[in-house]
Amino acid sequence: MRPFPSRRVSTIFSIPTPNDSEYLSGLGLSLPHSQSSRKEIICLKHSFAKKINECLWKRWLFGILPVISLTLTVVLLVTYYTLSPAFSFIYIGGSVEIPNLSYTSDLTHPKSHRFIAQAEAVQNYFAELYGSSALGTYYLKSVIAAFSEGKTGLRAYYWSTFWAPQDIVLTIKNVISVKQKQIISKRRPPKINGSAETFSFEEDFDIVTMELFVSDSMDYDVTLKSVAFDLYAKPGNNRTLTLMNPKKSFYQWRLRVPSDYVVRLVVVTAHGVSPGSCTSHRLSAYDFLLPLQNKIITRWCGMSGAWTSPFIRLTSSSNVMLVTFSLDRRKESHVLKAYFQAVPKIVCGGHYISWNGTVTSPYYPSYYPPSIDCHWIIRAPIPGYRLLFKLLVIQVQEQSLGSNKCDKDWLEIDGVRYCKPVSEGNRIKEYGYSVAISFHSDELVTHRGFYIEFRAFSHTDPCPRQFKCSDRTCVPLNSKCDGWKDCTDGSDEVDCGCNPVESNCGNGKCRHHSKMCRGDDSCDNDSQEADSCSYKSCPQRAYKCLNGKCPIKLNPECDGIRDCADGSDEMNCACGRSQVKKTRIVGGEDARSGKWPWQASLQLGTYGHICGASIISNRWLVSAAHCFLDSDSVRYSIASGWTAYMGIRIINKNNNNHIAMRSIKRIIVHPYYDQYISDYDIALLEMEAPVFFNELVQPICLPSSPRLFVYGTVCYVTGWGAVKENSQLAKTLQEAKVKIINQSTCNKLYDDLITSRMLCAGNLNGGIDACQGDSGGPLACLGKGNRWYLTGIVSWGEGCARRNRPGVYTKITAVYDWIHQYTN
Ligand code: ARG
């Protein structure tokens, strides 16, 4: 026999309506104004006449005398309105926590025996609780929708239904609409009788606090009509939510994680939610396991076209989240791909003493959770120094309409509240020696939050412990005279005692660039030369010889001069030359024959062209990892299903005589490839037999370092992909000239989803881009020696050629070493 809880805790929430106070004042009562003091305690009578005295002293104890008159009024109204004929339903959604009972995996599934038995026990409890209260006359039933792991026990989510005259409905709604009301009932907890699966309640009394929300019939209907999926993610696991052309109109996923974690939801693709159809198409996330209006974290509707790749990351405030998807089945195809994971619950805020750092909203760049308050104190390390704040991002729920201050979510710095975007000119502010920062989110609607960079400075020492560039920006001290320009104006490399063609030995001596790292002795023995030439301490992004040495000369490869002792900088130089002497993709044009001789078309059996690829040697092709992800019906991951067509310009099923065709022997997907965020989106394909190079078939060069390109490099993306969003593949190979877009600009456009293995290219005004079917194909840039280098692999983008949504490519320099491991 297992004792049932001694105390059950739950809370009631609903959206407060202006009527609350009106209603109460009509009764001669008033509501306190501050949110926290708006908590009301109501005595729900189990056995009204018998236990009223016990209840009374409790009320006195809590000091909420007015509630008695409220209750009495409700009773009077109830009696009065029982005679009223127009009845309607009222739905109350809520949760109750049952201590001493624990959540087990079988409680995830509503069809399990344990779920059914446990639900019945809670339902009986409600029947008794309401049955004996003033609401008893109107109470119909309670349905347990789900269970989750509670803070101290088992949490049950339920809907209670009442059938009451119109006016009573309003009264009940108004009474319950007081924010975070607690219903206290003196009852003894339910006990489990006999086997673990039989439950009953004892007749005694105990205190129960419940969380309740008045809801409309829509929410309740949706719960009943939905196809529901119940999922639980253990820490470290990603659990997926997928819908492909669903047959039903309502879907919901109840997501759970362990109790000291929160849920992070990552939506990867949502397709088919057309604009202007908010009522029928929408994707919503709730901070609760029931679809209650006052628990919405975020809602999307009116999304146009397809969203590809991760566009949103949400966080819950507790260990549950509900995701609902309603759709209009008459419309096109619908696709939803998302996953969720358990993220340890963080304690936000703190006291920091630092020269520089960052402060962000909790879980940034994921959306912050609802109902959170954080407080930070930031202090400069030495009195006399001040703090300089740069507010780089602020996206929070804005103030209510007509309100003149931030009253929903806000960031407060030194007493000033922010909840709206801050203009470029107002982002940097100077504060005193110590600054207090607070962040508040209410229980509804969340956003990305905020991101602040700060540093300490004084007017006499603007870059403490850092190097001050001439343009007054600061860079780390060790950037000074390290041979690399860290200040945008290069001021960290002047006055290093060396002239422009020399490099600094690091010991105060200088040597001609071409002499560095040759193993001779023009830097003294005690110099850093040995170090700066070894693989380990090669400056970041420097070219590395095969033997691990790094010549300090910029871009030593393929320039006809042997810079590495092992000559490796002059190997593999037969690449990147297009034989055309002078010569879709959205917004591109037909490519001339032989202009892009490394372009291959990857075709899968009868499906034809699926992805692009680039030839990097006579045995190897490079493409995107996502081209080889299996779908429900097609095995894209099987190498033997694929054929690479090379040396072609027009995809023509009938005329394949003069082209190079090779079967694929092996597909190597990057081990870090992450399908959810498209990180490391690269795969190597080994051909069954080597291909012969000719005018139309040539390899492209691989760039070992971005220094092979000059600023403003010309780049082209090529492929047979769709010529506009949601349209057909091109027949003739298309080329489009695109610009490389600054990484941090792109990260802002894409909500920080651009990892350092990605790069963006396109045209921010839209109109020119890669598109579906171009994936895996090359982004080729003209680099050193007038050769074309494979700079990126077409990977993803939001739609195609949209304004401020550039194409995202796998950055080859970031995976160069991995490619080399296999292909050299
Ligand atoms: N993932 C797409 C494909 O499979 C390529 C998308 C590129 N999108 C873009 N807007 N650049 O073909």
Residues whose N, C-alpha, C, O or C-beta is under 5 A from the ligand:
A	BS01	LIG	D769 A770 C771 Q772 G773 D774 S775 S795 W796 G797 E798 G799 C800 A801 G807 V808
